[in-house]
């Protein structure tokens, strides 16, 4: 029988590659941009946080920002804050807020911040004093309290891998004054009987 060189039709492989690329593009979740860059101090700790984290960030100027990853919890705590501070939020506001990254707005400016476009938000981020956390006007403590309350409700309704035990973390800029703003964040956690939390750092190479 006549012999010929073997050949391989690559068309199905190319089709499969493009199908996979299309699938990952359509199912990917884009990370929302943080309103502030925080240059964390370095350490040799290799402990990795889970996704279910309540994060308080402190920038170099001592301004405080807040975030929690669970969208359902975000909606719940926004409703609770709305009731306490008598500031109305629509269903669309709750939806937009649930997918936002960290925010550092006082409650009096939050409605305008949620409804603003990217340019307006960036302008407000540059001018914000951060979330108030003084003893007479402790909005940070209220955000943490309502986040924890809604997290417990969510875990009771649906015990899934995404609803594991909530972890607490503080991400402070290396240039921030730790004896003022960061210490006050520690105090807020302490007032809420939260005595176990993580400090986020940048990994550095340890000694040989």
C-alpha positions as CSV (number, residue, x, y, z in Angstrom):
1,X,0.0,0.0,0.0
2,X,1.3,3.5,-0.7
3,X,2.7,5.2,2.3
4,X,2.3,8.9,3.1
5,X,3.4,11.2,5.9
6,X,0.9,11.4,8.9
7,X,-1.0,14.6,9.2
8,X,-2.9,16.1,12.1
9,X,-5.9,18.4,11.6
10,X,-5.5,21.3,14.2
11,X,-8.8,22.9,13.4
12,X,-10.7,21.3,16.3
13,X,-7.9,22.3,18.7
14,X,-8.0,25.9,17.6
15,X,-11.8,26.0,18.0
16,X,-11.5,24.5,21.5
17,X,-8.9,27.1,22.5
18,X,-11.1,30.0,21.4
19,X,-14.1,28.5,23.2
20,X,-12.1,28.3,26.4
21,X,-10.9,31.9,26.0
22,X,-14.4,33.1,25.4
23,X,-15.7,31.1,28.4
24,X,-13.1,32.6,30.8
25,X,-13.7,36.1,29.5
26,X,-17.5,35.8,30.0
27,X,-17.2,34.3,33.5
28,X,-14.4,36.3,34.9
29,X,-15.1,38.7,37.8
30,X,-13.3,42.0,37.5
31,X,-11.9,43.4,40.8
32,X,-13.2,46.8,41.7
33,X,-10.6,49.6,41.9
34,X,-9.7,50.6,45.5
35,X,-10.2,54.3,46.2
36,X,-6.7,54.6,47.8
37,X,-3.4,52.9,47.5
38,X,-2.0,51.5,50.8
39,X,1.8,50.8,50.9
40,X,1.9,48.1,53.7
41,X,4.9,47.5,55.8
42,X,6.9,44.3,55.2
43,X,7.1,41.1,57.3
44,X,8.1,37.4,56.9
45,X,4.6,36.1,57.7
46,X,3.2,33.7,55.0
47,X,-0.3,33.4,56.4
48,X,-2.9,33.8,53.7
49,X,-6.3,35.4,54.5
50,X,-9.5,33.7,53.3
51,X,-12.0,35.5,51.0
52,X,-14.5,36.1,53.8
53,X,-12.7,39.1,55.3
54,X,-13.8,42.3,56.9
55,X,-11.1,44.8,56.0
56,X,-10.3,48.2,57.5
57,X,-7.7,50.2,55.6
58,X,-5.7,53.2,56.9
59,X,-3.9,55.3,54.3
60,X,-0.7,57.4,54.9
61,X,-2.8,60.4,56.0
62,X,-4.7,58.4,58.6
63,X,-8.0,58.2,56.7
64,X,-10.0,55.0,57.3
65,X,-11.7,52.9,54.6
66,X,-13.9,49.9,55.0
67,X,-14.8,46.8,52.9
68,X,-16.3,43.3,53.2
69,X,-16.4,40.9,50.3
70,X,-19.9,39.4,50.7
71,X,-22.4,41.4,48.5
72,X,-25.4,40.1,50.5
73,X,-23.9,41.3,53.7
74,X,-23.1,44.7,52.1
75,X,-26.7,45.2,51.2
76,X,-27.9,44.2,54.7
77,X,-25.5,46.5,56.6
78,X,-26.3,49.4,54.2
79,X,-30.0,49.0,55.2
80,X,-29.1,49.0,58.9
81,X,-26.9,52.1,58.5
82,X,-29.7,53.8,56.5
83,X,-32.2,53.2,59.4
84,X,-29.8,54.4,62.1
85,X,-28.7,57.6,60.3
86,X,-32.0,58.3,58.6
87,X,-30.5,58.5,55.1
88,X,-32.6,56.7,52.4
89,X,-31.0,54.4,49.8
90,X,-32.8,52.9,46.8
91,X,-32.6,49.3,45.6
92,X,-30.3,50.5,42.9
93,X,-28.1,52.2,45.5
94,X,-27.9,48.9,47.4
95,X,-27.0,47.0,44.2
96,X,-24.2,49.4,43.3
97,X,-22.9,49.5,46.8
98,X,-22.8,45.7,47.0
99,X,-20.2,45.5,44.2
100,X,-18.0,48.4,45.3
101,X,-14.5,48.1,46.6
102,X,-13.3,49.8,49.8
103,X,-15.0,53.1,50.6
104,X,-14.1,55.9,53.0
105,X,-17.1,58.2,52.9
106,X,-18.9,59.6,56.0
107,X,-22.6,58.6,55.9
108,X,-23.6,62.2,55.0
109,X,-21.7,61.8,51.7
110,X,-22.3,58.2,51.0
111,X,-25.5,58.5,49.0
112,X,-23.8,61.0,46.6
113,X,-20.8,58.8,46.4
114,X,-22.8,55.7,45.4
115,X,-24.7,57.5,42.7
116,X,-21.7,59.3,41.2
117,X,-19.8,58.2,38.2
118,X,-16.1,57.2,38.3
119,X,-14.8,60.7,37.8
120,X,-17.0,62.1,40.6
121,X,-16.0,59.3,42.9
122,X,-12.3,59.9,42.4
123,X,-12.8,63.5,43.2
124,X,-14.6,62.6,46.4
125,X,-12.0,60.0,47.3
126,X,-9.3,62.7,47.1
127,X,-11.3,65.1,49.4
128,X,-12.8,62.6,51.9
129,X,-11.8,62.8,55.5
130,X,-12.4,59.0,55.8
131,X,-14.9,57.2,57.9
132,X,-15.4,58.9,61.2
133,X,-14.3,56.8,64.2
134,X,-14.1,59.2,67.2
135,X,-15.8,58.2,70.4
136,X,-18.7,60.7,69.8
137,X,-19.3,59.8,66.1
138,X,-18.1,56.3,65.6
139,X,-19.4,55.3,62.2
140,X,-16.6,52.7,61.7
141,X,-17.9,50.9,64.8
142,X,-21.4,50.9,63.4
143,X,-20.2,49.5,60.0
144,X,-18.4,46.7,61.7
145,X,-21.3,45.9,64.0
146,X,-23.9,45.7,61.2
147,X,-21.5,43.8,59.0
148,X,-21.1,41.1,61.7
149,X,-24.8,41.0,62.4
150,X,-25.7,40.5,58.7
151,X,-22.9,37.9,58.3
152,X,-24.4,35.8,61.1
153,X,-27.8,35.9,59.5
154,X,-26.3,34.9,56.1
155,X,-24.4,32.0,57.6
156,X,-27.6,30.7,59.4
157,X,-29.6,30.8,56.1
158,X,-27.1,29.2,53.9
159,X,-24.1,27.2,55.3
160,X,-21.9,27.2,52.2
161,X,-18.1,27.3,51.7
162,X,-18.4,31.0,50.9
163,X,-20.0,31.6,54.3
164,X,-17.1,30.5,56.5
165,X,-16.2,32.2,59.8
166,X,-15.6,35.9,59.2
167,X,-12.0,37.1,59.6
168,X,-11.0,40.6,60.6
169,X,-8.0,42.4,59.0
170,X,-6.3,45.8,59.2
171,X,-4.3,47.1,56.3
172,X,-2.3,50.2,57.3
173,X,0.1,52.2,55.3
174,X,3.7,52.0,56.4
175,X,3.8,55.9,56.6
176,X,0.6,56.1,58.7
177,X,0.9,57.3,62.3
178,X,0.4,54.0,64.2
179,X,0.0,55.7,67.6
180,X,-3.0,57.7,66.4
181,X,-5.2,56.5,63.5
182,X,-4.2,52.8,63.6
183,X,-4.3,52.7,67.4
184,X,-7.8,54.1,67.3
185,X,-8.9,51.3,64.9
186,X,-7.5,48.8,67.4
187,X,-9.6,50.6,70.1
188,X,-12.7,50.3,67.9
189,X,-12.3,46.6,67.5
190,X,-11.6,46.3,71.3
191,X,-14.8,48.2,72.1
192,X,-16.7,45.7,70.0
193,X,-15.1,42.8,71.9
194,X,-13.1,41.8,68.8
195,X,-9.6,40.9,70.0
196,X,-8.4,38.7,67.2
197,X,-7.5,40.2,63.8
198,X,-4.8,40.1,61.2
199,X,-2.5,42.9,60.1
200,X,-1.8,42.8,56.3
201,X,1.8,43.2,55.3
202,X,4.0,42.7,52.2
203,X,6.0,39.5,52.2
204,X,9.7,39.9,52.5
205,X,12.5,37.3,52.4
206,X,13.4,36.0,55.8
207,X,16.8,35.1,57.1
208,X,18.4,32.0,55.6
